[in-house]
Amino acid sequence: MGKRVVTKTTIDEILASGACQVAMAPGDIVTALAREYAQERGVRIVPAGATDCAQPSAASTSNTEDANAIRVALVAALGYEPDDLAGIIERALK
């Protein structure tokens, strides 16, 4: 089987189908834009065989709590919320 390249268009197709994840096979490639786009829209990119969309992992729950705490602290310190603060925090927590 050949390699598949997952692009932003692929993520749009996944969202249109109602799915919440894309299963990757060995050798598949995800573009940087597709990875970021998927993350922003809640689409998980997972190894083949993983299928649980309903339950966030403990790590993602912890990251969400951390992100919220960081956002609150930064907004309080700055007095305003900068554009794309959520994206900035998300990238910093990776």
N, C-alpha and C positions, 0 to 999 in steps of 0.2 A: 504494500500500500504506500502511496506517495505522501509526501509532506503536504500539510494544509497550512495556508497562511490565513490567520484570523486578523481581519481588518475592522475598521469602524463600521463598514457596511455589514460585515458579519454580525457584529453586536446589534445593529439595528434590526437585522433579520431575526435574531434570537428574541429581542424584545417584542417584535411584531407577532411572533409565534406564541408569546405568553410564557416562554421559558425564563428561568432565572439564572441559568448557568450554561457554560459551554464546556464540554468534556474534551480534554486534550489527549491526543495519542502521542506516543514517542515520536520525536522528530517534528511535530507541529510547531509552528512559529506564530507568535503574537506580536503585532507591531506595537511600538510604544504608545502610539495614539489610541489604538484599540484597547490596550490595557488600562490606560487612564480613563477613557470613555466608559468602559465597562464598570470600572470602580465607581465613577461618578453616578452611574445609573443602577448600581446594586446588582450587576451581573457578575457572578463568580466565575473565575477561570480555574478549573479544577482538573486534576488528573482523571483519566478514564476510570470509571468504576465508582467514583464518589458521586452520590446523587441527592444528598440531603440539603434541600433549599430552605426548609422550614425553620430549622434551628441554627441560629448563629453560633459560631464557636465561642468558647470562653475567651479566647484571645481577641476576637472581633468585638465582643461585648465590652471587654476591658478597654480596648482602644477607643470605643465609642464613649465610654465614661471618661477616659482620659482626655479625649478631644473636647468634650463638653466642658470639662473643668478648665482646660487651657483656654478655650474660647471665652468663658466667663471672666477669667482672670485678665486676659488681654484686653477685652472690651472695657473692663473696669479700670485698668491702668491707662489705657489710651483715651477713654471717654467716647469712643466711637468704634464701629466694627468696620475694618478695612474690607475692600472688595476681595472676594474669593478667600476669605479667612479660613473657611472650612477646608478648601482645597489645599491651602498652605499647611494647615495643621495636619491634614491627612498625609501629605507627602513627608512631613517631618517625622511622623510616627512610624513610617515604614522602616 
